[in-house]
Amino acid sequence: MRRIFGILLLGLTFHGPAWADDGQYRWNLADLYSSPSAWDADAKELSDEIGSLQACQGQLGDSATRLKACLDLNFEATKRFYRLFAFALLRRDQDTSDTGGNELLQRAGVLRSRLNQGTAFLQPELLALGPKQVQTLLSEEPALAIYGHYLDNVERASSHTLTKEGEGVIAAFGLIDNTADSVYTIFTNAEMPRAMIKLPDGTEARLDDSGYEQYRQVESRDVRKLVFDEFWGAQKKFEETLGTTLYKAMQRDWVNASVRHYPDSLSAKLDDDKVPVAVYQTLIEQVNSGLPTLHRYLRLRARLLGIPDLHYYDLYSPLVHSDRKYSPEVAEALTLKAVEPLGEVYVHEMREAFGHRWVDFYPRPHKTSGGYMMGAAYNVHPYLLLNHDDSYESVSTFAHEFGHAMHTRLADEAQPFVNSKYSIFVAEIASTCNEELLLEHMLKVSKSDDERIFYLGSALENLRGTFFRQAMFAEFERDTHQIVDRGEPLSGAALTRLYGDLLKRYYGDPEGVVKIDDLYAVEWSFIPHFYNAFYVYQYATSVAASSLFADAIVQRKSGARERYLELLRAGNSDYPYELVKKAGVDLATPAPYQSLLARMNRIMDQIEALTAKRGH
Ligand SMILES: [Zn+2]
């Protein structure tokens, strides 16, 4: 069955050193449940609701009133589960060594599977009613209107749904559906041998994923090269093992697509959200014609770093160093000023949130790393897990995650629960738009050219990472899945060859922009997102859309702000591509991508003007 309801954790990953323990920098979980017994009581309530729901079996078509009562009960139970789950996850993540939190999360897992089992009859029974009868029922009971989109989404699955027996077989094989992903995760997270390197100060460093991410940024070029050579050298030893897990995951995608009568893996996956394949193709076409902009950035980077022959291992060291510290209070104040162009209501809601302990700010031992916004608990408020390290990066992450939080807030206020949980296709628009507004604000308040170059450089690097890199991943996924869909083999070495060709084209290796060493083309084996096919393209489409939105909002174009806020409030009341289009951005056309490229060129014009002034 189509996965209609999901819980999104919208996050970035970074690592912070310091930690502090202070109530005002911790979230208040009592807003969800005031005591363990309150969670227990709600869990009991959920079990009762699942029990009552069983009486709906075979009755959905009885009358419009009965249908409404059953759908109400289903979504009431789902809403309750989300709140129970939110509390369990947040409690676990604030201290992963707390057995209470882990136990609660396991109990939430059991509740989830009971809810899934208890509601499994709904979609097949709704499908069996057929579109005609569903329409009749809808017209008989106006209060059913809030379920219109949900019912349409269920109905869409009809041509991709098999007989009861067929669905049973698919469900049975579901048990082994994620074998390749599981092997990949356990191997790369726990058992894969990692390289050790000796740093110039004599200390030894282990190059696991976080070690790699940390040491590839260092100032010494020799160390950066050593980090790349050793990290990718270690990865390369498992090229065929990791190639096999990825190949098997792609074959799984193809099997799932073909048994459900889709022509290929890509259209099957995009159909989950009814996103037109033209969006995906337009993104790839546009990013390819925009490569000269990426090359301009890379040449600028080479010049600012003073490196005549830029290599792939030179991409992560910061363009300009800054020691400025940004406390959580400063992050709040800057973000609040930055979002002023979004209008009073948005600013007011955000200010309110700041006083109410939605956020767990600082790193602590046993706290989950990275950062995310958890917006599952409808009618309560979003929660944000951060690992604030007082860097500008932390401020940008704060603005980003608060973009998700405000999106959740506005959608929850405007929509009934069933239509509130927006899709990932829209989600990253709300967060990256705030990042862009933050940059505009920082440029306004910067006191020196160095500071300005620092913010502009950080924005450029961000665009490389969220637009060009993700679009390149998207192209890699498209091309490799096409090979698998045709029934052809793909070895680890072949994946490296394909990835290397893309990498060289994107980074301008033949034009002498960035030299790509062949060893580094095994990078595909390091990207866990490839096990969740055709997902990352949404980062690239979102940042393109938000670029167009942010430009229009900052320039105070008539109606732009209202259309954007309307998009946030719309939640999941329609298909995401349609919602974004209604707000004025058609992601199947070149305009949003061209706006992003123009924006990137404007940023580079500014940097060049500033450096020319200094006689660089
Ligand atoms: Zn995000």
Residues whose N, C-alpha, C, O or C-beta is under 5 A from the ligand:
A	BS01	ZN	L10 G11 S431
